Amino acid sequence: MSSIWFEAAPDRRRHPVLNASVDADVVVIGGGIVGVMAAWRASRAGARVVLLEQNRLAGGDTGYTTAMLTRVPDTRAADLRKRYGADFLKRVFEATSAAQAEIIGLIRSERIACDLRECPTYFFSAREKDPVLRAEWEAIKEADPRASFIPDARAETGCPSFIEAIRFDGEARFHARKFVLGLAERLASGGVRVYEESGASGYAFGPDGVTVRTERGDVRAKRMVGATGMPGAAFKDAQALLVPRVSYVVSGTLASPAMTDANYWNTEEPYDYFRYVDGKTIVLGGADRDGGATIGLKEAEKILKDVLTKLGMTAAVDRAWSGGLYFTADGLPYADAFPGKDGRVFIATGFGGNGMVMGSLSGMIAGALAAGAKHPHADVFRFARTGADKKMTSAKARGLPAWRWLLPLAYLAVLAVPGWIFFASRGGLDLLDGADAKTARLLTFSLLGLYAFTLVWAQAMIGSQMPRLRRLFPRVETFHRAQGVFALVFALAHPSFLITGLGFSEYLKLEFVAPDNRIFVLLGDLQLLLLMTTAATALLMRAKWLETRWHLIHYANYAVFAMVWTHSWFLGSDVRFTPLKWLWLFYAATFVGAVALRISRARRKLPDASSGAWSVAAKVSDVEEGKAFCAVVEGREIAIVRAGEKFHALDNVCSHAGGPLCKGPVAGGEIECPWHQSRFSLETGAVTQGPAFRPQRRYETRVKNDAVEVRL
């Protein structure tokens, strides 16, 4: 069942799908409230921004919230003060208060119709002298000047079960989907490129930026912001810092009593929270469960109805839904540069149950940092706060292969071979002794041509292996570009020495080669012009008229290689008659392989679920009838379901918002995601109930030797 927020703002695509390659200063991954606030802040700082959403804007956890605009962190203030001190807690409230004010100000300045209503928030207890509430007040009264203690909350709130409370003035509530969709429209009209149904399928990190691959196009940016709640699979170190939970929500018409229009939550564990939508409709959340202990919506609805009864309220419940939450070790989010990416990647995550303000604040911090700007509250939310940065850095250091340093040595050896063959085939370095100026120039001409060709070949080899090399050498793209410049310099110097050796007029006559070979001289001139063009487009790639085309022109370097090979094979005085012949043939064979690899990678799609090797996923006895089993096979998370003697296997990561299918209920030949209740057919993987609209990948299964195997 969908949340109430989709009634007034239906789930449909409002922005185009990315179907080209584009350049940007900052690319933001994730189209919830965190992502749009990151994009807004980065664009305000003057950055060119691209926003990518794998489904539709505000269709993930942002659309399944209760949308309270509260500045209060979703962790005990007393615990934060004990852990970090009173000054730190005050800085947290200063940061959240500023973010809260910025959101409200943005709604008003941009005239976003999102049902904004300012109201107080009550943190209440149904017990007298509740030690939890009193401890919170001792911490909060020093940190938040707009908070006050209410000894008799019954009279102020109109609810007889509210004994005492802490009241926070200056709070608000709104319609989160309307806000995100409205702000995204303002962003798009202001120059931010917003793309829906354009999820990131892969990343390539270089010293000058990051390339985000999608199904139909790429985004090349200087920096990236990850704003997806749970960071993607490329950032497993950040995933390990988070504990997922699921929170459940019901909505309905409140009959009695008529409470003060405010936001509420109590001191229970897990706590309950609720607010008005309008004058009569409320949303009530709670019954939180760890990600591995989720419950069904019917059970959650019953629990929350009991909460209403205990609080002395009567409501006709008409909707129920759930959403995912992610908690850090101390309950505060992270908004910081991801360790090991040289300041190119920023992560905003871990907002707990306060995604509206904490999520917005984290997005704004990450967006500002990605745009090269400062944010006054960035220091509070860094990884270093809990030592997480050191954990991630050490994990990456352990994962570096020691043999990677052999590659530079192999590269140097490759460069040494052509020169060694060149001189060895001519009798060694002694050939320079006594050579006149003209002979020296002609020898240098040949050597420069040899190395210009070798560098062009090396460019093709590095380019074909760039995804792997980036993981081993973060600065390989800078090296690649520098080598391209050297190749161009050698290529320009090569004919210059011939011209100075022969004289310009003699060169133009082309009488220094046989008539049948003059076409190969002209071919060399053409490849030189083409090489200058491709180098220029690489240097001017940020120009607006080239940003979607430069890489297509750059592919002409493959034609350059073919021209240079042909040119030198037929004009090189000793290429075909010395060991250089074998080098040329080696260059040709490896070049063909590089081109084939490049084409294969460009056309590569996700592996076919019905092809590949068989791998053991589980023992037959591990998989219970009608209950999903969580398996990890060759690094892939797969949900295994048994139906009689038949086994079904689907990708465990929900195509909607990444929920774990293996934690959801199985019934009627379907499996349901526990986060937002998307359902998928076990037989086909097709969506049988939204909000998901993309099917789940299925895997072929078989039983062998009392084991369930899947075909990857």
DRENMAR-417727 format. One record per residue (C-alpha): residue number from 1; residue in one letter; z negated, y, x. Coordinates in steps of 0.02 Angstrom, whole numbers. Layout:
NUM, A, Z, Y, X;
...
***
This chain:
1, M, 0, 0, 0;
2, S, 48, 169, 71;
3, S, -74, 312, 92;
4, I, -87, 456, -30;
5, W, -5, 573, 96;
6, F, 167, 495, 72;
7, E, 175, 545, -113;
8, A, 207, 730, -84;
9, A, 295, 701, 83;
10, P, 400, 540, 70;
11, D, 440, 436, 223;
12, R, 622, 476, 262;
13, R, 721, 532, 413;
14, R, 732, 720, 429;
15, H, 802, 736, 605;
16, P, 950, 655, 694;
17, V, 952, 496, 797;
18, L, 979, 520, 984;
19, N, 1154, 454, 1021;
20, A, 1195, 543, 1184;
21, S, 1117, 577, 1353;
22, V, 1026, 742, 1365;
23, D, 923, 838, 1492;
24, A, 758, 927, 1466;
25, D, 611, 998, 1559;
26, V, 487, 898, 1455;
27, V, 514, 743, 1348;
28, V, 376, 700, 1224;
29, I, 361, 520, 1165;
30, G, 281, 508, 993;
31, G, 309, 607, 833;
32, G, 133, 612, 761;
33, I, 17, 761, 766;
34, V, -15, 735, 952;
35, G, 169, 735, 995;
36, V, 219, 887, 892;
37, M, 72, 987, 961;
38, A, 121, 937, 1138;
39, A, 301, 990, 1103;
40, W, 243, 1153, 1026;
41, R, 132, 1195, 1174;
42, A, 264, 1148, 1304;
43, S, 398, 1251, 1215;
44, R, 279, 1400, 1207;
45, A, 264, 1387, 1395;
46, G, 453, 1408, 1408;
47, A, 503, 1227, 1436;
48, R, 657, 1144, 1363;
49, V, 582, 1006, 1257;
50, V, 647, 844, 1181;
51, L, 536, 751, 1057;
52, L, 569, 565, 1025;
53, E, 495, 463, 882;
54, Q, 531, 277, 868;
55, N, 516, 278, 678;
56, R, 495, 437, 577;
57, L, 387, 589, 605;
58, A, 205, 571, 549;
59, G, 240, 394, 493;
60, G, 111, 311, 605;
61, D, -77, 339, 609;
62, T, -53, 524, 570;
63, G, 5, 472, 397;
64, Y, -147, 359, 370;
65, T, -287, 480, 410;
66, T, -410, 572, 299;
67, A, -350, 733, 383;
68, M, -517, 821, 413;
69, L, -501, 968, 529;
70, T, -670, 947, 611;
71, R, -718, 1004, 784;
72, V, -855, 872, 798;
73, P, -812, 732, 921;
74, D, -806, 555, 856;
75, T, -949, 503, 968;
76, R, -1133, 544, 969;
77, A, -1170, 717, 1039;
78, A, -1338, 653, 1099;
79, D, -1252, 518, 1201;
80, L, -1132, 644, 1279;
81, R, -1275, 759, 1326;
82, K, -1372, 615, 1402;
83, R, -1221, 557, 1501;
84, Y, -1148, 723, 1558;
85, G, -1276, 858, 1522;
86, A, -1295, 1001, 1399;
87, D, -1168, 1114, 1485;
88, F, -1032, 982, 1472;
89, L, -1069, 954, 1286;
90, K, -1056, 1141, 1257;
91, R, -886, 1142, 1344;
92, V, -828, 1000, 1230;
93, F, -874, 1100, 1074;
94, E, -794, 1257, 1146;
95, A, -633, 1158, 1173;
96, T, -631, 1079, 1001;
97, S, -678, 1243, 916;
98, A, -533, 1331, 1004;
99, A, -412, 1192, 955;
100, Q, -472, 1195, 776;
101, A, -445, 1383, 767;
102, E, -275, 1366, 848;
103, I, -217, 1239, 718;
104, I, -276, 1348, 574;
105, G, -197, 1501, 653;
106, L, -34, 1408, 680;
107, I, -28, 1352, 499;
108, R, -47, 1532, 443;
109, S, 67, 1615, 570;
110, E, 207, 1489, 540;
111, R, 174, 1485, 353;
112, I, 167, 1296, 346;
113, A, 128, 1238, 169;
114, C, 7, 1096, 204;
115, D, -134, 1121, 77;
116, L, -249, 1202, 204;
117, R, -423, 1236, 137;
118, E, -568, 1298, 241;
119, C, -734, 1217, 198;
120, P, -896, 1162, 282;
121, T, -930, 988, 349;
122, Y, -1092, 893, 320;
123, F, -1158, 758, 435;
124, F, -1287, 685, 317;
125, S, -1417, 550, 302;
126, A, -1483, 461, 149;
127, R, -1650, 440, 238;
128, E, -1788, 564, 269;
129, K, -1818, 613, 449;
130, D, -1676, 504, 508;
131, P, -1700, 486, 699;
132, V, -1511, 478, 726;
133, L, -1482, 641, 633;
134, R, -1630, 726, 719;
135, A, -1570, 673, 892;
136, E, -1396, 739, 852;
137, W, -1467, 904, 796;
138, E, -1564, 925, 958;
139, A, -1401, 907, 1054;
140, I, -1287, 1003, 936;
141, K, -1395, 1156, 907;
142, E, -1371, 1207, 1090;
143, A, -1185, 1167, 1091;
144, D, -1118, 1236, 926;
145, P, -1178, 1407, 865;
146, R, -1097, 1380, 695;
147, A, -1200, 1225, 656;
148, S, -1362, 1227, 556;
149, F, -1490, 1100, 499;
150, I, -1508, 1076, 311;
151, P, -1676, 995, 269;
152, D, -1632, 976, 84;
153, A, -1449, 929, 72;
154, R, -1464, 875, -109;
155, A, -1471, 1050, -180;
156, E, -1333, 1117, -67;
157, T, -1207, 975, -89;
158, G, -1244, 926, -268;
159, C, -1267, 743, -221;
160, P, -1441, 669, -251;
161, S, -1425, 538, -114;
162, F, -1398, 665, 27;
163, I, -1574, 695, 95;
164, E, -1542, 802, 249;
165, A, -1390, 854, 347;
166, I, -1314, 954, 488;
167, R, -1192, 1080, 420;
168, F, -1041, 1142, 520;
169, D, -963, 1304, 457;
170, G, -783, 1354, 489;
171, E, -712, 1180, 461;
172, A, -559, 1137, 358;
173, R, -450, 1002, 282;
174, F, -262, 992, 256;
175, H, -113, 878, 222;
176, A, -73, 805, 393;
177, R, 103, 746, 353;
178, K, 153, 912, 278;
179, F, 86, 999, 432;
180, V, 178, 888, 557;
181, L, 341, 891, 460;
182, G, 331, 1079, 437;
183, L, 291, 1113, 620;
184, A, 431, 998, 675;
185, E, 553, 1101, 571;
186, R, 492, 1258, 658;
187, L, 511, 1174, 826;
188, A, 688, 1116, 788;
189, S, 740, 1289, 729;
190, G, 664, 1361, 888;
191, G, 765, 1254, 1008;
192, V, 660, 1096, 1026;
193, R, 772, 943, 1004;
194, V, 685, 822, 886;
195, Y, 751, 644, 866;
196, E, 689, 511, 746;
197, E, 723, 323, 749;
198, S, 745, 345, 937;
199, G, 606, 246, 1018;
200, A, 589, 229, 1206;
201, S, 654, 61, 1264;
202, G, 625, 90, 1449;
203, Y, 579, 215, 1583;
204, A, 643, 256, 1756;
205, F, 532, 363, 1866;
206, G, 596, 465, 2012;
207, P, 527, 603, 2122;
208, D, 618, 736, 2022;
209, G, 577, 672, 1849;
210, V, 588, 530, 1726;
211, T, 728, 452, 1626;
212, V, 681, 386, 1454;
213, R, 802, 258, 1386;
214, T, 831, 234, 1201;
215, E, 949, 117, 1110;
216, R, 1090, 245, 1101;
217, G, 1053, 377, 1232;
218, D, 944, 433, 1376;
219, V, 835, 585, 1406;
220, R, 822, 647, 1585;
221, A, 673, 763, 1605;
222, K, 566, 837, 1741;
223, R, 407, 777, 1656;
224, M, 354, 666, 1512;
225, V, 211, 667, 1387;
226, G, 155, 502, 1313;
227, A, 83, 540, 1140;
228, T, 92, 372, 1052;
229, G, -92, 336, 1021;
230, M, -92, 175, 1121;
231, P, 13, 207, 1278;
232, G, 171, 102, 1293;
233, A, 189, -60, 1390;
234, A, 244, 38, 1544;
235, F, 68, 109, 1556;
236, K, -39, -48, 1548;
237, D, -172, 31, 1658;
238, A, -202, 162, 1524;
239, Q, -200, 31, 1387;
240, A, -344, -57, 1476;
241, L, -451, 99, 1455;
242, L, -446, 91, 1265;
243, V, -536, -11, 1134;
244, P, -437, -23, 970;
245, R, -521, -18, 800;
246, V, -457, -18, 621;
247, S, -527, 100, 489;
248, Y, -502, 76, 302;
249, V, -477, 209, 169;
250, V, -473, 217, -21;
251, S, -427, 361, -134;
252, G, -466, 393, -316;
253, T, -521, 513, -451;
254, L, -703, 561, -437;
255, A, -798, 558, -603;
256, S, -974, 602, -545;
257, P, -1061, 690, -472;
258, A, -965, 849, -436;
259, M, -1000, 875, -250;
260, T, -977, 1033, -151;
261, D, -799, 1044, -87;
262, A, -826, 993, 94;
263, N, -799, 859, 225;
264, Y, -934, 725, 240;
265, W, -988, 583, 349;
266, N, -1153, 491, 367;
267, T, -1263, 415, 501;
268, E, -1224, 234, 457;
269, E, -1145, 120, 587;
270, P, -1000, 107, 556;
271, Y, -1010, 275, 469;
272, D, -926, 322, 304;
273, Y, -826, 482, 285;
274, F, -746, 569, 137;
275, R, -671, 731, 73;
276, Y, -584, 805, -77;
277, V, -395, 808, -88;
278, D, -398, 925, -235;
279, G, -531, 967, -364;
280, K, -548, 789, -424;
281, T, -469, 667, -300;
282, I, -566, 606, -149;
283, V, -524, 496, -1;
284, L, -661, 387, 70;
285, G, -650, 298, 237;
286, G, -757, 175, 333;
287, A, -786, -13, 352;
288, D, -720, 3, 530;
289, R, -686, -157, 624;
290, D, -641, -196, 804;
291, G, -456, -230, 827;
292, G, -488, -416, 841;
293, A, -596, -429, 685;
294, T, -493, -345, 550;
295, I, -519, -379, 364;
296, G, -402, -377, 216;
297, L, -376, -224, 108;
298, K, -458, -306, -43;
299, E, -617, -341, 55;
300, A, -616, -165, 128;
301, E, -589, -90, -45;
302, K, -740, -184, -111;
303, I, -848, -124, 34;
304, L, -797, 57, 8;
305, K, -825, 48, -180;
306, D, -1001, -12, -142;
307, V, -1023, 140, -31;
308, L, -977, 253, -177;
309, T, -1105, 165, -285;
310, K, -1243, 183, -155;
311, L, -1205, 368, -142;
312, G, -1219, 387, -329;
313, M, -1035, 425, -356;
314, T, -912, 350, -478;
315, A, -725, 351, -443;
316, A, -572, 262, -510;
317, V, -496, 194, -349;
318, D, -306, 185, -355;
319, R, -254, 167, -172;
320, A, -313, 80, -14;
321, W, -243, 84, 162;
322, S, -295, 69, 344;
323, G, -256, 148, 511;
324, G, -280, 115, 695;
325, L, -404, 204, 808;
326, Y, -422, 201, 997;
327, F, -586, 233, 1086;
328, T, -622, 270, 1269;
329, A, -780, 222, 1364;
330, D, -870, 383, 1315;
331, G, -782, 419, 1151;
332, L, -686, 572, 1215;
333, P, -497, 573, 1237;
334, Y, -397, 581, 1397;
335, A, -264, 714, 1423;
336, D, -208, 708, 1603;
337, A, -74, 663, 1729;
338, F, -50, 475, 1741;
339, P, -103, 417, 1915;
340, G, 36, 359, 2030;
341, K, 176, 458, 1946;
342, D, 166, 613, 2057;
343, G, 130, 732, 1913;
344, R, 285, 680, 1815;
345, V, 197, 587, 1673;
346, F, 55, 649, 1563;
347, I, -44, 544, 1440;
348, A, -140, 600, 1285;
349, T, -240, 459, 1208;
350, G, -410, 395, 1149;
351, F, -451, 515, 1006;
352, G, -559, 393, 909;
353, G, -577, 446, 727;
354, N, -546, 630, 760;
355, G, -359, 626, 783;
356, M, -326, 789, 695;
357, V, -421, 907, 811;
358, M, -450, 797, 964;
359, G, -272, 731, 953;
360, S, -200, 906, 935;
361, L, -308, 969, 1078;
362, S, -255, 825, 1191;
363, G, -73, 853, 1146;
364, M, -85, 1038, 1184;
365, I, -167, 1004, 1352;
366, A, -37, 873, 1401;
367, G, 105, 985, 1339;
368, A, 43, 1134, 1439;
369, L, 20, 1033, 1599;
370, A, 192, 952, 1580;
371, A, 270, 1124, 1564;
372, G, 187, 1179, 1725;
373, A, 61, 1291, 1636;
374, K, -129, 1289, 1635;
375, H, -247, 1248, 1492;
376, P, -424, 1318, 1491;
377, H, -502, 1153, 1436;
378, A, -399, 1029, 1538;
379, D, -540, 985, 1658;
380, V, -649, 915, 1519;
381, F, -525, 779, 1471;
382, R, -464, 714, 1638;
383, F, -467, 530, 1688;
384, A, -588, 575, 1827;
385, R, -722, 607, 1697;
386, T, -758, 421, 1686;
387, G, -683, 367, 1852;
388, A, -533, 293, 1761;
389, D, -413, 376, 1883;
390, K, -482, 276, 2029;
391, K, -472, 114, 1931;
392, M, -290, 142, 1888;
393, T, -244, 199, 2064;
394, S, -324, 48, 2146;
395, A, -240, -69, 2021;
396, K, -71, 4, 2065;
397, A, -106, -9, 2251;
398, R, -146, -194, 2232;
399, G, 19, -219, 2141;
400, L, 132, -151, 2280;
401, P, 231, -289, 2367;
402, A, 204, -287, 2554;
403, W, 385, -337, 2587;
404, R, 451, -175, 2514;
405, W, 444, -97, 2687;
406, L, 574, -221, 2746;
407, L, 705, -132, 2640;
408, P, 709, 29, 2745;
409, L, 726, -77, 2901;
410, A, 870, -172, 2822;
411, Y, 951, -6, 2775;
412, L, 940, 57, 2954;
413, A, 1013, -106, 3016;
414, V, 1159, -89, 2895;
415, L, 1194, 85, 2962;
416, A, 1189, 23, 3141;
417, V, 1317, -115, 3115;
418, P, 1474, -6, 3086;
419, G, 1441, 98, 3242;
420, W, 1408, -58, 3347;
421, I, 1571, -139, 3289;
422, F, 1666, 25, 3316;
423, F, 1616, 42, 3497;
424, A, 1613, -144, 3535;
425, S, 1795, -163, 3479;
426, R, 1843, -19, 3595;
427, G, 1755, -80, 3751;
428, G, 1587, 3, 3727;
429, L, 1524, 180, 3755;
430, D, 1623, 193, 3917;
431, L, 1776, 242, 3815;
432, L, 1706, 418, 3807;
433, D, 1703, 435, 3996;
434, G, 1844, 546, 4054;
435, A, 1915, 570, 3880;
436, D, 2001, 737, 3854;
437, A, 1956, 853, 3711;
438, K, 2095, 791, 3598;
439, T, 2050, 608, 3623;
440, A, 1865, 645, 3594;
441, R, 1906, 734, 3432;
442, L, 2013, 590, 3370;
443, L, 1878, 463, 3413;
444, T, 1749, 570, 3324;
445, F, 1869, 583, 3177;
446, S, 1874, 393, 3161;
447, L, 1686, 373, 3180;
448, L, 1650, 507, 3049;
449, G, 1769, 421, 2928;
450, L, 1683, 256, 2959;
451, Y, 1513, 328, 2918;
452, A, 1574, 430, 2771;
453, F, 1638, 269, 2696;
454, T, 1478, 175, 2739;
455, L, 1372, 309, 2654;
456, V, 1482, 305, 2499;
457, W, 1458, 116, 2494;
458, A, 1270, 136, 2516;
459, Q, 1268, 260, 2372;
460, A, 1348, 130, 2259;
461, M, 1224, -4, 2315;
462, I, 1071, 107, 2287;
463, G, 1136, 167, 2120;
464, S, 1162, -10, 2057;
465, Q, 982, -56, 2103;
466, M, 900, 109, 2054;
467, P, 784, 38, 1917;
468, R, 707, -87, 2040;
469, L, 704, 34, 2186;
470, R, 612, 166, 2084;
471, R, 467, 46, 2062;
472, L, 457, 16, 2250;
473, F, 500, 190, 2313;
474, P, 455, 332, 2194;
475, R, 560, 455, 2296;
476, V, 716, 350, 2304;
477, E, 814, 472, 2195;
478, T, 781, 614, 2317;
479, F, 841, 501, 2457;
480, H, 992, 452, 2352;
481, R, 1041, 634, 2328;
482, A, 1012, 678, 2510;
483, Q, 1121, 532, 2564;
484, G, 1254, 594, 2443;
485, V, 1253, 761, 2530;
486, F, 1271, 675, 2700;
487, A, 1415, 571, 2633;
488, L, 1503, 730, 2578;
489, V, 1470, 816, 2745;
490, F, 1540, 667, 2842;
491, A, 1689, 658, 2723;
492, L, 1729, 843, 2750;
493, A, 1705, 832, 2938;
494, H, 1817, 678, 2950;
495, P, 1986, 765, 2918;
496, S, 1925, 923, 3006;
497, F, 1921, 834, 3174;
498, L, 2094, 762, 3141;
499, I, 2162, 934, 3099;
500, T, 2086, 1013, 3254;
501, G, 2151, 869, 3359;
502, L, 2329, 878, 3293;
503, G, 2343, 1056, 3237;
504, F, 2352, 1113, 3056;
505, S, 2541, 1128, 3049;
506, E, 2562, 953, 3119;
507, Y, 2437, 885, 2994;
508, L, 2534, 960, 2848;
509, K, 2694, 876, 2907;
510, L, 2608, 705, 2894;
511, E, 2715, 645, 3039;
512, F, 2564, 565, 3123;
513, V, 2584, 414, 3005;
514, A, 2731, 307, 2955;
515, P, 2825, 370, 2800;
516, D, 2767, 221, 2699;
517, N, 2586, 265, 2734;
518, R, 2591, 448, 2686;
519, I, 2536, 406, 2510;
520, F, 2372, 342, 2582;
521, V, 2342, 510, 2670;
522, L, 2364, 599, 2505;
523, L, 2249, 471, 2424;
524, G, 2118, 520, 2552;
525, D, 2138, 704, 2510;
526, L, 2121, 664, 2325;
527, Q, 1962, 563, 2349;
528, L, 1889, 706, 2451;
529, L, 1920, 828, 2308;
530, L, 1847, 703, 2186;
531, L, 1693, 678, 2295;
532, M, 1666, 866, 2301;
533, T, 1678, 870, 2111;
534, T, 1552, 730, 2084;
535, A, 1431, 808, 2208;
536, A, 1445, 977, 2123;
537, T, 1410, 904, 1951;
538, A, 1255, 817, 2021;
539, L, 1192, 982, 2092;
540, L, 1231, 1075, 1929;
541, M, 1166, 940, 1812;
542, R, 1040, 1060, 1733;
543, A, 1178, 1178, 1677;
544, K, 1188, 1176, 1488;
545, W, 1373, 1137, 1480;
546, L, 1349, 989, 1598;
547, E, 1182, 918, 1542;
548, T, 1260, 784, 1432;
549, R, 1415, 756, 1539;
550, W, 1370, 765, 1723;
551, H, 1327, 581, 1739;
552, L, 1493, 531, 1661;
553, I, 1585, 635, 1792;
554, H, 1469, 565, 1926;
555, Y, 1530, 390, 1886;
556, A, 1694, 444, 1966;
557, N, 1609, 400, 2131;
558, Y, 1661, 221, 2095;
559, A, 1842, 279, 2096;
560, V, 1803, 374, 2258;
561, F, 1748, 211, 2338;
562, A, 1906, 121, 2284;
563, M, 2014, 262, 2352;
564, V, 1920, 272, 2518;
565, W, 1928, 84, 2541;
566, T, 2116, 82, 2511;
567, H, 2144, 238, 2616;
568, S, 2049, 170, 2767;
569, W, 2114, -8, 2752;
570, F, 2294, 48, 2771;
571, L, 2269, 198, 2887;
572, G, 2125, 138, 2997;
573, S, 2206, 98, 3162;
574, D, 2098, -55, 3192;
575, V, 2016, -96, 3026;
576, R, 2126, -248, 2991;
577, F, 2134, -306, 3172;
578, T, 1952, -303, 3229;
579, P, 1787, -366, 3160;
580, L, 1788, -209, 3052;
581, K, 1899, -310, 2936;
582, W, 1752, -420, 2888;
583, L, 1643, -268, 2861;
584, W, 1774, -194, 2744;
585, L, 1786, -356, 2647;
586, F, 1596, -363, 2636;
587, Y, 1595, -184, 2570;
588, A, 1727, -229, 2440;
589, A, 1638, -387, 2379;
590, T, 1467, -305, 2365;
591, F, 1543, -153, 2280;
592, V, 1624, -263, 2147;
593, G, 1455, -346, 2121;
594, A, 1369, -176, 2105;
595, V, 1495, -118, 1975;
596, A, 1473, -279, 1876;
597, L, 1284, -257, 1882;
598, R, 1296, -77, 1825;
599, I, 1409, -124, 1679;
600, S, 1295, -268, 1633;
601, R, 1142, -155, 1633;
602, A, 1230, -23, 1528;
603, R, 1277, -153, 1397;
604, R, 1115, -249, 1405;
605, K, 1019, -267, 1243;
606, L, 852, -346, 1205;
607, P, 856, -531, 1246;
608, D, 922, -640, 1108;
609, A, 773, -723, 1024;
610, S, 872, -885, 1006;
611, S, 924, -904, 1188;
612, G, 838, -931, 1353;
613, A, 711, -1051, 1423;
614, W, 579, -1146, 1325;
615, S, 400, -1096, 1364;
616, V, 234, -1164, 1302;
617, A, 150, -1042, 1182;
618, A, 2, -1143, 1117;
619, K, -68, -1314, 1084;
620, V, -28, -1381, 911;
621, S, -215, -1394, 877;
622, D, -238, -1208, 919;
623, V, -131, -1150, 772;
624, E, -219, -1163, 605;
625, E, -125, -1177, 441;
626, G, -92, -1007, 364;
627, K, -171, -909, 507;
628, A, -82, -822, 649;
629, F, -118, -871, 828;
630, C, -107, -740, 965;
631, A, -3, -804, 1111;
632, V, 56, -724, 1272;
633, V, 214, -804, 1340;
634, E, 296, -740, 1499;
635, G, 210, -573, 1472;
636, R, 264, -559, 1289;
637, E, 139, -553, 1147;
638, I, 195, -674, 1011;
639, A, 116, -716, 842;
640, I, 127, -903, 803;
641, V, 107, -959, 622;
642, R, 99, -1137, 556;
643, A, 170, -1186, 387;
644, G, 147, -1373, 367;
645, E, 240, -1456, 509;
646, K, 342, -1300, 542;
647, F, 297, -1161, 663;
648, H, 357, -980, 658;
649, A, 353, -859, 804;
650, L, 373, -670, 791;
651, D, 344, -525, 908;
652, N, 160, -483, 892;
653, V, 186, -294, 912;
654, C, 228, -221, 742;
655, S, 391, -124, 741;
656, H, 309, 15, 642;
657, A, 164, 77, 747;
658, G, 121, -62, 867;
659, G, -11, -152, 765;
660, P, -57, -333, 811;
661, L, 25, -449, 684;
662, C, -80, -598, 740;
663, K, -235, -509, 671;
664, G, -158, -490, 498;
665, P, -160, -604, 346;
666, V, -28, -737, 314;
667, A, 24, -781, 136;
668, G, 180, -822, 36;
669, G, 290, -846, 188;
670, E, 247, -672, 253;
671, I, 135, -596, 385;
672, E, 53, -427, 361;
673, C, 11, -300, 495;
674, P, -175, -259, 482;
675, W, -151, -76, 527;
676, H, -33, -8, 396;
677, Q, 9, -161, 291;
678, S, 191, -184, 338;
679, R, 247, -359, 292;
680, F, 378, -468, 374;
681, S, 462, -630, 324;
682, L, 411, -776, 434;
683, E, 582, -856, 410;
684, T, 689, -706, 455;
685, G, 576, -569, 525;
686, A, 645, -450, 392;
687, V, 536, -313, 320;
688, T, 473, -361, 147;
689, Q, 356, -213, 127;
690, G, 350, -45, 217;
691, P, 308, 69, 298;
692, A, 403, -27, 433;
693, F, 592, -26, 415;
694, R, 642, -116, 574;
695, P, 630, -308, 572;
696, Q, 523, -408, 690;
697, R, 606, -514, 821;
698, R, 589, -701, 791;
699, Y, 588, -841, 918;
700, E, 650, -1018, 898;
701, T, 508, -1146, 906;
702, R, 487, -1331, 938;
703, V, 344, -1454, 962;
704, K, 344, -1555, 1122;
705, N, 201, -1660, 1194;
706, D, 75, -1586, 1072;
707, A, 124, -1409, 1122;
708, V, 212, -1271, 1026;
709, E, 354, -1203, 1130;
710, V, 455, -1045, 1100;
711, R, 628, -1006, 1163;
712, L, 631, -835, 1243;
***
